[in-house]
Amino acid sequence: MNFIESNYQRRKMSVYQPIPGYWYSNIIGHLQQVRVVLYAGARQTRVVIENTSGQRRSVSLADWYRLDLALHSPGTDRRRRRERKDSTETSP
């Protein structure tokens, strides 16, 4: 691994860091909440996530990063919808 790749990995990990209590959405909009982050010593090893129907599953930290989840923010979603609505109303 070269220097550029290692910097990319660090940046990627800081963006998608699992935070207990936070909601994340996948590419099709399904919500997942991080319930618990498990540690072995000082290192994160597993993440317990729960979907909106209450089903929980435990995934390894490597699998967490493969899930391609984005931090869910209802305020941001409402703002985007409002901006789209405003732009369509002003268009001729």
Helices and strands as residue ranges (DSSP letters): H 3-15, E 23-25, E 31-40, E 43-51, E 56-60, H 61-66, E 70-71, H 74-90
